Amino acid sequence: MDMDWANPEAIAAGLALYRSTECTSCHGQKAEGVVGPSLAGLIREQTIDMVRNGGVLMPAFSIDKLSEEDLTAIITYLRSLSTQSSGELGQ
Ligand code: HEC
């Protein structure tokens, strides 16, 4: 993986997108889980599958709604949560 998962700017951008795409309404302000599960520390493949295809209650986000770049940024944010206490950046 050639991404810099610890890049603070990428993480901040991902947090902003995570909120503006309204993932928060089901997954929480800090990805701690509400209706949907906690997303802290997700692996990339798992995230893309569920976000693109949807689940039972999880809506599908097609490429029209969420670009590949934006999804990558959100994943970067979520992954950053695994190495810290969940949601530390989400103040
Ligand atoms: C309407 C509520 C809702 C919204 C909005 C929503 N989710 Fe979900 N999400 C869920 C639910 C509920 C699940 C659990 C699977 C299911 O029941 O569909 C889930 C599952 C997931 C999973 C899989 C988690 C796992 O451990 O398997 C990921 C990743 C995910 N959501 C990411 C996102 C992202 C990123 C966004 C914003 C782009 C988002 N979700 C927006 C409700 C939502």
Boltz pocket constraint, residues with backbone or C-beta under 6 A from the ligand:
constraints:
  - pocket:
      binder: B
      contacts: [[A, 18], [A, 21], [A, 22], [A, 23], [A, 24], [A, 25], [A, 26], [A, 27], [A, 35], [A, 36], [A, 37], [A, 38], [A, 39], [A, 42], [A, 46], [A, 47], [A, 48], [A, 50], [A, 51], [A, 54], [A, 55], [A, 56], [A, 57], [A, 58], [A, 59], [A, 61], [A, 66], [A, 74]]
      max_distance: 6.0
